[in-house]
């Protein structure tokens, strides 16, 4: 495994997370560079994506690199039966970095075992999404001025939501308090609650999405119930609309509270929330460009300046 690969947020230390945040701040101030001149990056998206793929490709382009790859696996030799191993080893012949999204948990880790080319995990099933975590952390820092001692409420699909799994793990360094709001079918998996217990992270579980919980939150992290993760369509239909955020539910929210969402949304955030000063999900998506520029440079071993931040 190339030591610069990023498969899980658990692969990097607190200091490395802070350095990436500082570098994201630098790229927000200086987004256009030519530091990837001569570098070729592969974006291998075996699973559909809009924001993640486009922000990674924009990050490479703004840094002066070149992108090859695919966004539809049905157009590749994998549709002919080519194994993931063979695809990764073949692509490694052409590029300096692989950015990969796959529907199978552990696919990104496996990719690192069959190539010396650095790999960035752009999402593997319901497991991890570390680049999303970095842009989430950067968004939280920008809106709160700190990552320390925050109350974070996660709502919706906590079972399959890889973004909340990764964020929970990263926040262990910053003394958070979590509130988990989900129905029984979609509650936070035991392994992540065990993780909280291991690191003495406070958490509370709720079934009801009430103003009382919202009003004690600094960050309200909404998630989409992911139809593609369900094998039983009737189960999906039963739970898909259980938790919807409306503007009137934010009337008693803290002034500093911000609503985050990894997007795309379906029914979980009403459109009237978009005009609320608490809404931050579109700005959050923009922050993905800066965070991913920092991640790409780290994966390629490129030193860049860091803007000072206070956590």
C-alpha positions in Angstrom: 0.0 0.0 0.0 1.3 3.4 -0.9 1.6 5.4 2.3 0.0 8.4 0.7 -3.2 6.6 -0.1 -6.4 7.7 1.7 -8.9 4.8 2.1 -10.4 5.6 5.6 -10.4 8.7 7.7 -8.9 6.4 10.3 -5.7 6.2 8.2 -4.7 9.7 9.1 -3.8 11.4 12.4 -5.2 14.4 14.1 -2.2 16.4 12.9 -2.7 15.3 9.4 -6.3 16.3 9.5 -5.4 19.7 10.8 -2.8 20.1 8.1 -5.3 19.2 5.4 -7.7 21.8 6.8 -4.9 24.4 6.7 -4.2 23.5 3.1 -7.8 23.6 2.2 -7.9 27.2 3.5 -4.9 28.0 1.4 -6.6 26.6 -1.7 -9.7 28.6 -1.0 -7.6 31.7 -1.2 -5.5 30.4 -4.2 -7.6 27.9 -6.1 -5.7 28.1 -9.4 -2.2 26.7 -9.4 0.0 24.8 -11.9 1.5 22.4 -9.4 0.2 19.2 -11.1 1.7 20.0 -14.5 2.7 16.7 -16.1 0.6 14.6 -13.7 -2.3 12.4 -14.9 -5.1 11.4 -12.5 -7.6 8.6 -13.1 -11.2 8.9 -11.8 -12.7 5.4 -11.7 -16.3 5.7 -10.7 -18.0 2.3 -10.7 -20.9 3.9 -8.9 -22.8 7.1 -9.9 -21.6 10.4 -8.6 -22.1 14.1 -9.5 -20.5 16.3 -6.8 -17.6 14.0 -5.8 -16.5 13.2 -9.3 -16.9 16.8 -10.6 -15.2 18.4 -7.7 -12.2 15.9 -7.9 -11.9 16.5 -11.6 -12.2 20.3 -11.1 -9.6 20.1 -8.4 -7.2 18.4 -10.8 -7.9 20.8 -13.6 -7.4 23.9 -11.5 -4.1 22.5 -10.3 -2.9 22.0 -13.8 -3.1 18.2 -14.1 -5.0 16.0 -16.5 -7.8 13.6 -15.9 -8.7 10.3 -17.5 -11.3 7.7 -16.4 -14.9 6.8 -16.5 -18.2 7.6 -14.7 -20.1 4.6 -16.0 -18.7 1.1 -15.4 -20.9 -0.4 -18.1 -18.7 1.3 -20.7 -15.5 -0.4 -19.4 -14.1 -3.9 -19.6 -15.5 -4.7 -16.2 -18.8 -5.2 -18.1 -16.9 -8.0 -20.0 -15.9 -9.6 -16.7 -12.6 -7.9 -16.1 -11.7 -8.2 -12.4 -11.2 -5.1 -10.2 -7.6 -6.3 -9.7 -6.9 -6.3 -13.5 -8.6 -2.9 -14.0 -6.5 -1.3 -11.2 -3.2 -2.8 -12.4 -3.9 -1.8 -16.0 -4.9 1.8 -15.1 -1.8 2.1 -12.8 0.4 1.9 -15.9 -0.9 5.2 -17.1 -1.5 7.5 -14.1 0.1 9.0 -11.0 -3.0 8.8 -8.9 -6.2 6.8 -8.8 -9.5 8.2 -7.4 -12.1 5.5 -7.1 -15.7 5.0 -6.1 -17.1 1.5 -5.8 -20.3 0.0 -4.5 -18.5 -2.8 -2.6 -17.2 -2.1 0.9 -13.4 -2.6 1.1 -12.9 -2.1 -2.7 -10.6 0.9 -2.2 -8.5 -1.0 0.4 -8.2 -3.9 -2.0 -7.1 -1.5 -4.7 -4.2 -0.3 -2.6 -3.0 -3.9 -2.1 -2.6 -4.5 -5.9 -0.9 -1.3 -6.9 1.9 1.0 -5.7 0.0 4.0 -7.2 -1.7 6.1 -4.5 -5.4 5.6 -4.2 -8.0 8.0 -2.9 -11.3 6.4 -1.7 -14.2 8.4 -3.2 -16.7 6.2 -1.4 -16.9 2.4 -1.0 -20.4 1.1 -0.4 -21.8 2.0 3.1 -18.3 2.0 4.5 -16.2 5.2 4.2 -16.0 8.5 2.4 -12.9 10.3 3.7 -12.8 13.2 1.2 -16.4 14.1 2.1 -15.3 14.0 5.7 -12.6 16.5 5.1 -14.9 18.9 3.3 -17.4 18.4 6.2 -14.8 19.2 8.8 -13.7 22.3 6.8 -17.4 23.4 6.5 -17.9 22.9 10.3 -14.7 24.9 11.0 -15.8 27.7 8.7 -19.2 28.0 10.2 -18.3 27.5 13.9 -14.8 28.9 14.1 -13.7 25.7 15.9 -14.1 21.9 15.8 -13.9 21.6 19.6 -16.8 20.8 21.9 -19.6 20.9 19.3 -23.1 19.3 19.5 -23.7 17.4 16.2 -27.0 15.9 15.3 -27.1 13.3 12.6 -30.5 12.5 11.0 -31.9 9.9 8.7 -29.9 7.0 7.2 -27.3 6.3 9.8 -27.0 2.6 8.9 -25.8 3.0 5.3 -24.6 6.6 5.4 -20.9 6.4 4.9 -20.5 10.1 5.3 -21.8 10.1 8.9 -19.6 7.0 9.7 -16.5 8.8 8.5 -17.4 12.1 10.2 -18.0 10.4 13.5 -14.6 8.8 13.4 -12.8 12.0 12.5 -14.5 14.0 15.3 -13.1 11.8 18.0 -10.1 14.2 18.3 -12.4 17.2 19.1 -14.6 16.2 22.0 -18.0 16.2 20.3 -21.5 15.3 21.6 -23.6 13.3 19.0 -27.3 13.0 18.8 -28.4 10.2 16.4 -31.9 10.5 15.0 -33.1 7.4 13.1 -35.7 4.8 12.9 -34.9 1.3 14.1 -34.1 0.0 10.6 -31.6 2.8 10.0 -30.0 3.4 13.3 -26.3 3.9 13.8 -24.5 0.5 13.5 -23.2 -1.0 16.7 -19.6 -0.9 15.5 -19.8 2.9 15.4 -21.5 3.2 18.8 -18.7 0.9 20.1 -16.2 3.3 18.5 -17.8 6.1 20.5 -17.6 4.1 23.7 -13.9 3.3 23.0 -13.0 7.0 22.6 -15.4 8.3 25.3 -17.5 10.1 22.8 -20.9 11.1 24.2 -23.9 10.1 22.1 -27.7 10.0 22.5 -30.1 8.1 20.3 -33.6 9.4 19.4 -36.5 8.1 17.3 -38.3 11.5 17.0 -37.1 14.5 15.1 -38.1 17.2 17.5 -37.3 21.0 17.9 -35.9 20.2 21.3 -33.0 18.2 19.7 -32.6 20.7 16.9 -32.3 23.6 19.3 -29.4 22.1 21.2 -27.4 21.5 18.0 -24.5 23.4 16.5 -24.5 21.2 13.4 -27.6 19.5 12.0 -26.3 16.8 9.5 -29.2 15.6 7.3 -28.8 12.4 5.2 -30.8 10.9 2.3 -32.3 7.4 2.8 -30.4 5.6 0.1 -32.7 3.5 -2.1 -29.7 1.9 -3.8 -28.6 0.2 -0.5 -31.9 -1.6 0.1 -32.6 -5.1 -1.1 -36.2 -4.9 0.0 -38.0 -2.0 -1.8 -40.9 -2.2 0.6 -38.6 -1.5 3.5 -37.3 1.5 1.6 -40.8 2.8 1.0 -41.7 2.4 4.6 -38.8 4.6 5.9 -37.9 7.0 3.1 -40.0 10.0 4.3 -39.8 9.6 8.1 -37.5 12.6 8.7 -38.0 15.8 6.8 -36.6 19.2 7.9 -38.9 22.2 7.3 -38.1 25.9 7.8 -40.5 26.3 10.7 -38.6 23.6 12.7 -35.6 26.0 12.8 -37.3 28.8 14.6 -35.7 28.1 17.9 -32.3 27.0 16.6 -29.0 28.5 17.8 -27.8 31.4 15.8 -24.6 29.6 14.9 -26.4 26.3 13.9 -25.9 25.2 10.3 -27.6 22.5 8.3 -25.3 20.2 6.4 -26.1 17.5 3.8 -23.7 15.5 1.6 -26.3 15.8 -1.3 -28.2 14.8 -3.4 -31.3 15.4 -1.3 -34.7 13.9 -2.1 -37.4 14.6 0.5 -35.4 15.1 3.7 -34.9 18.9 3.4 -37.9 21.0 2.3 -37.1 23.6 -0.3 -38.2 26.4 2.1 -35.1 25.6 4.2 -32.9 26.8 1.3 -33.6 30.5 2.2 -32.8 30.0 5.9 -29.6 31.5 7.2 -29.0 28.1 8.8 -28.8 26.4 5.4 -25.2 25.6 4.4 -25.3 22.5 2.2 -24.6 24.2 -1.1 -21.6 26.1 0.3 -20.6 22.8 1.9 -20.4 21.3 -1.6 -18.2 24.2 -2.8 -15.8 23.5 0.0 -15.3 20.1 -1.5 -13.1 21.6 -4.2 -10.6 23.1 -1.7 -10.6 20.0 0.5 -10.0 17.7 -2.4 -7.2 19.9 -3.8 -5.4 19.4 -0.5 -6.1 15.6 -0.5 -4.7 15.3 -4.0 -1.5 17.1 -3.2 -1.0 15.0 -0.1 -1.5 11.8 -2.1 1.1 12.9 -4.6 3.5 14.0 -2.0 3.4 17.7 -3.0 4.2 20.2 -0.3 2.0 23.3 -0.3 1.7 26.3 2.0 -0.7 26.1 5.0 -2.9 28.9 6.2 -3.0 29.2 10.0 -6.3 28.2 11.6 -7.3 28.0 15.2 -9.3 25.0 16.2 
